[in-house]
């Protein structure tokens, strides 16, 4: 069977984004040899770690969002 290899579950959703912001994300993704989707996920994860919402190295984080 062709398609995506098995791995962690990913939720799909539509994202409306400013075209200039998307171009910047594409540029970063290309520079780091990643897909745009992977780059967006990394940027979100980094931002959440910086805010203390998500623990470093953890997918689900150490805290609940309402703590």
C-alpha positions in Angstrom: 0.0 0.0 0.0 1.4 3.4 -1.0 1.1 6.6 1.0 2.3 7.9 4.2 4.3 5.6 6.4 2.9 4.7 9.8 3.8 7.1 12.6 2.3 9.4 15.2 -1.2 10.5 14.7 -1.5 14.0 13.1 -4.7 16.1 13.1 -5.5 17.7 9.8 -7.0 21.2 9.7 -7.2 24.1 7.3 -5.0 27.1 8.0 -5.6 30.6 6.7 -2.3 32.5 6.5 -1.0 35.8 5.2 0.7 35.0 1.8 3.9 36.9 2.9 4.1 34.8 6.1 3.6 31.6 4.1 6.4 32.6 1.8 8.7 33.2 4.8 7.8 29.8 6.2 8.5 28.2 2.8 11.9 29.9 2.7 12.8 28.5 6.1 11.5 25.1 5.2 13.5 24.9 2.0 16.7 26.2 3.9 16.2 23.4 6.5 15.2 20.7 4.0 11.7 20.3 5.5 8.2 20.3 4.2 6.2 23.4 4.9 3.9 21.3 7.1 6.8 20.1 9.2 8.2 23.6 9.4 4.9 25.0 10.7 4.8 22.3 13.3 8.3 23.0 14.5 7.6 26.8 14.7 4.5 26.2 16.7 6.3 23.8 19.0 9.2 26.3 19.6 6.8 29.1 20.3 4.9 27.0 22.9 8.1 25.9 24.6 9.2 29.5 24.8 5.9 30.5 26.4 6.1 27.6 28.9 3.0 25.9 27.6 4.9 22.9 26.2 7.8 21.1 27.9 11.0 20.8 26.0 11.2 17.5 24.1 7.6 16.5 24.9 4.8 16.3 22.4 2.0 16.9 24.9 3.8 19.3 27.3 4.1 19.3 31.0 1.2 21.6 31.8 -2.4 21.8 30.9 -3.3 24.9 28.8 -5.5 26.4 31.6 -2.9 26.1 34.4 
